[in-house]
Amino acid sequence: MAGLDDVLAGGLARSRVFLFEGSPGTGKTTISLQFLLEGAKVGERVLYITLSETEDELKASAASHGWSLDGIDIYELVPPESLLDEEQQQSLLYSSDLELGETTRRIFEAFQRVKPSRVVLDSLSEIRLLAQSSLRYRRQVLALKHFFARQEATVLMLDDLTAEQHDKTVHSVAHGVVRLEELAPDYGAERRRLRVIKYRGRRFRGGYHDFEIQTGGVRVFPRLVSAEHHRSFEREVLQSPIAELNALLGGGVERGSSVLVLGPAGTGKSLLSLTFVANAVGRGERAAMFVFDEELGLLIERAKGLGFDLQAMVDQDLLVLEQVDAAELTPGEFSERVRHCVEFHGARTVVVDSLNGYQAAMPGENALILHMHELLQYLNRQGATTFLTVAQHGLVGDMRSPVDVTYLADTVILLRYFEALGRVRRAISVVKKRTGAHENTIREYRIGSNGVTLGAPLTNFQGVLRGVPTMVGDEPGLLDIEG
């Protein structure tokens, strides 16, 4: 598992004992089977010792992922009622009827018979029940650890945390401890995450990392750390095909910077971003667009009516267009998708439309800001120009954003509705640009079959951003509404 190996800074050290703990359903068995299958693939002898599941149940779980357990030796302890003949009765035992020492002895015998280099012990809960006291339990776990260490085996011990009081006895004994968690949001699918609590002598990747159980196994999404990703590139100025927009932006947008487009619904935030996507594709560069709020078929049709053939860009392998379901997506998986587009598809322009949908995938506003900070820093250091859209609440007058990320972006473009001469019109302004000077004027713009058209600065109005301006000059200087 590449993602878990990345979190563990290389994987599990050989000839050591590791503890994977988590409530039932968090993916412990799936991870341990993947661990054994990887060993079997390279010709190692591997052993699965189960005190909680039958061999048939393990094989059924493996079959659901398309795996065969032919290369894995399985030693199980099952109730005597399920035994079919005398031959099975000699090799299968019911764990709760055995004394602790007898159970441990049977585990050692199974190991000596197979002589594996990888072992999974599932689970410690049964051994804890047999031990009946913390001291006896610790002594038995130590005995297991020393036995496996002498045999130079790498061992995964699983614990389903079903004890009334969480016993951390094994934490001090194990070489490394990984905690698996399952979270149930108010709406949407369950979310899973893991954290490495301990790993002796290894600088692992700390914090929580999202993961999911897919058909084919567990997939871990390591937490994105922007400081680990650097790439040299030329910070050139990228112009749009609209001269007035370039003038408003002080020449254009710098490569490797982030642009936040703010405005109420319907002001053309997605369209403005598409203008830069089309320009990037026109230069022969690849782009990626992650759409949270709109169905892709509708977006493609709407864009075509405005002069942008997104399907042609996708067919030419110049645009990655992904629909994102915020209710099903974890932040870690989204970061992984963005990284894949940048590092494997070579995307140099990335659009996230919109942060409102992205926020729905987050556990809270603080987490959204931290995720966005790392994601934007990563994209900037990769030389990718990023466009983020945020739909503000309201249509005219006082506007409020669901989350304030203006300080994260290098450039902030503000879109507004305003009323003039009996019609609802649109205004655009640049309120922030870190990388250079920009126009401090407000321009009217129109959306038509040729995309976005900007007019001259609205110097004869004041109060445009409030939505109901007053004219202070003789000529309104507005765009022809029919043009």
Secondary structure in CASP SS format (residue, H / E / C, confidence):
PFRMAT SS
TARGET T0000
AUTHOR 0000-0000-0000
METHOD secondary structure of the structure
MODEL  1
M C 1.00
A H 1.00
G H 1.00
L H 1.00
D H 1.00
D H 1.00
V H 1.00
L C 1.00
A C 1.00
G C 1.00
G C 1.00
L C 1.00
A C 1.00
R C 1.00
S C 1.00
R C 1.00
V E 1.00
F E 1.00
L E 1.00
F E 1.00
E E 1.00
G E 1.00
S C 1.00
P C 1.00
G C 1.00
T C 1.00
G C 1.00
K H 1.00
T H 1.00
T H 1.00
I H 1.00
S H 1.00
L H 1.00
Q H 1.00
F H 1.00
L H 1.00
L H 1.00
E H 1.00
G H 1.00
A H 1.00
K H 1.00
V C 1.00
G C 1.00
E C 1.00
R C 1.00
V E 1.00
L E 1.00
Y E 1.00
I E 1.00
T E 1.00
L C 1.00
S C 1.00
E C 1.00
T C 1.00
E H 1.00
D H 1.00
E H 1.00
L H 1.00
K H 1.00
A H 1.00
S H 1.00
A H 1.00
A H 1.00
S H 1.00
H C 1.00
G C 1.00
W C 1.00
S C 1.00
L C 1.00
D C 1.00
G C 1.00
I C 1.00
D E 1.00
I E 1.00
Y E 1.00
E E 1.00
L C 1.00
V C 1.00
P C 1.00
P H 1.00
E H 1.00
S H 1.00
L C 1.00
L C 1.00
D C 1.00
E H 1.00
E H 1.00
Q H 1.00
Q H 1.00
Q C 1.00
S C 1.00
L C 1.00
L C 1.00
Y C 1.00
S H 1.00
S H 1.00
D H 1.00
L C 1.00
E C 1.00
L H 1.00
G H 1.00
E H 1.00
T H 1.00
T H 1.00
R H 1.00
R H 1.00
I H 1.00
F H 1.00
E H 1.00
A H 1.00
F H 1.00
Q H 1.00
R H 1.00
V H 1.00
K C 1.00
P C 1.00
S C 1.00
R E 1.00
V E 1.00
V E 1.00
L E 1.00
D E 1.00
S C 1.00
L H 1.00
S H 1.00
E H 1.00
I H 1.00
R H 1.00
L H 1.00
L H 1.00
A H 1.00
Q C 1.00
S C 1.00
S H 1.00
L H 1.00
R H 1.00
Y H 1.00
R H 1.00
R H 1.00
Q H 1.00
V H 1.00
L H 1.00
A H 1.00
L H 1.00
K H 1.00
H H 1.00
F H 1.00
F H 1.00
A H 1.00
R H 1.00
Q C 1.00
E C 1.00
A C 1.00
T E 1.00
V E 1.00
L E 1.00
M E 1.00
L E 1.00
D E 1.00
D C 1.00
L C 1.00
T C 1.00
A C 1.00
E C 1.00
Q C 1.00
H C 1.00
D C 1.00
K C 1.00
T H 1.00
V H 1.00
H H 1.00
S H 1.00
V H 1.00
A C 1.00
H C 1.00
G E 1.00
V E 1.00
V E 1.00
R E 1.00
L E 1.00
E E 1.00
E E 1.00
L E 1.00
A C 1.00
P C 1.00
D C 1.00
Y C 1.00
G C 1.00
A C 1.00
E C 1.00
R E 1.00
R E 1.00
R E 1.00
L E 1.00
R E 1.00
V E 1.00
I E 1.00
K E 1.00
Y E 1.00
R C 1.00
G C 1.00
R C 1.00
R C 1.00
F C 1.00
R C 1.00
G C 1.00
G C 1.00
Y E 1.00
H E 1.00
D E 1.00
F E 1.00
E E 1.00
I E 1.00
Q E 1.00
T C 1.00
G C 1.00
G E 1.00
V E 1.00
R E 1.00
V E 1.00
F E 1.00
P C 1.00
R C 1.00
L C 1.00
V C 1.00
S H 1.00
A H 1.00
E H 1.00
H C 1.00
H C 1.00
R C 1.00
S C 1.00
F C 1.00
E C 1.00
R C 1.00
E C 1.00
V E 1.00
L E 1.00
Q C 1.00
S C 1.00
P C 1.00
I C 1.00
A H 1.00
E H 1.00
L H 1.00
N H 1.00
A H 1.00
L H 1.00
L C 1.00
G C 1.00
G C 1.00
G C 1.00
V E 1.00
E E 1.00
R C 1.00
G C 1.00
S C 1.00
S E 1.00
V E 1.00
L E 1.00
V E 1.00
L E 1.00
G E 1.00
P C 1.00
A C 1.00
G C 1.00
T C 1.00
G C 1.00
K H 1.00
S H 1.00
L H 1.00
L H 1.00
S H 1.00
L H 1.00
T H 1.00
F H 1.00
V H 1.00
A H 1.00
N H 1.00
A H 1.00
V H 1.00
G H 1.00
R C 1.00
G C 1.00
E C 1.00
R E 1.00
A E 1.00
A E 1.00
M E 1.00
F E 1.00
V E 1.00
F C 1.00
D C 1.00
E C 1.00
E C 1.00
L H 1.00
G H 1.00
L H 1.00
L H 1.00
I H 1.00
E H 1.00
R H 1.00
A H 1.00
K H 1.00
G H 1.00
L C 1.00
G C 1.00
F C 1.00
D C 1.00
L H 1.00
Q H 1.00
A H 1.00
M H 1.00
V H 1.00
D H 1.00
Q C 1.00
D C 1.00
L C 1.00
L E 1.00
V E 1.00
L E 1.00
E E 1.00
Q E 1.00
V C 1.00
D C 1.00
A C 1.00
A C 1.00
E C 1.00
L C 1.00
T C 1.00
P H 1.00
G H 1.00
E H 1.00
F H 1.00
S H 1.00
E H 1.00
R H 1.00
V H 1.00
R H 1.00
H H 1.00
C H 1.00
V H 1.00
E H 1.00
F C 1.00
H C 1.00
G C 1.00
A E 1.00
R E 1.00
T E 1.00
V E 1.00
V E 1.00
V E 1.00
D E 1.00
S C 1.00
L H 1.00
N H 1.00
G H 1.00
Y H 1.00
Q H 1.00
A H 1.00
A C 1.00
M C 1.00
P C 1.00
G C 1.00
E H 1.00
N H 1.00
A H 1.00
L H 1.00
I H 1.00
L H 1.00
H H 1.00
M H 1.00
H H 1.00
E H 1.00
L H 1.00
L H 1.00
Q H 1.00
Y H 1.00
L H 1.00
N H 1.00
R H 1.00
Q C 1.00
G C 1.00
A C 1.00
T E 1.00
T E 1.00
F E 1.00
L E 1.00
T E 1.00
V E 1.00
A E 1.00
Q C 1.00
H E 1.00
G C 1.00
L C 1.00
V C 1.00
G C 1.00
D C 1.00
M C 1.00
R E 1.00
S C 1.00
P C 1.00
V C 1.00
D C 1.00
V C 1.00
T C 1.00
Y C 1.00
L C 1.00
A C 1.00
D C 1.00
T E 1.00
V E 1.00
I E 1.00
L E 1.00
L E 1.00
R E 1.00
Y E 1.00
F E 1.00
E E 1.00
A E 1.00
L C 1.00
G C 1.00
R E 1.00
V E 1.00
R E 1.00
R E 1.00
A E 1.00
I E 1.00
S E 1.00
V E 1.00
V E 1.00
K E 1.00
K E 1.00
R C 1.00
T C 1.00
G C 1.00
A C 1.00
H C 1.00
E C 1.00
N C 1.00
T C 1.00
I C 1.00
R E 1.00
E E 1.00
Y E 1.00
R E 1.00
I E 1.00
G E 1.00
S C 1.00
N C 1.00
G E 1.00
V E 1.00
T E 1.00
L E 1.00
G E 1.00
A E 1.00
P E 1.00
L C 1.00
T C 1.00
N C 1.00
F E 1.00
Q E 1.00
G C 1.00
V H 1.00
L H 1.00
R H 1.00
G C 1.00
V C 1.00
P C 1.00
T E 1.00
M E 1.00
V C 1.00
G C 1.00
D C 1.00
E C 1.00
P C 1.00
G C 1.00
L C 1.00
L C 1.00
D C 1.00
I C 1.00
E C 1.00
G C 1.00
END
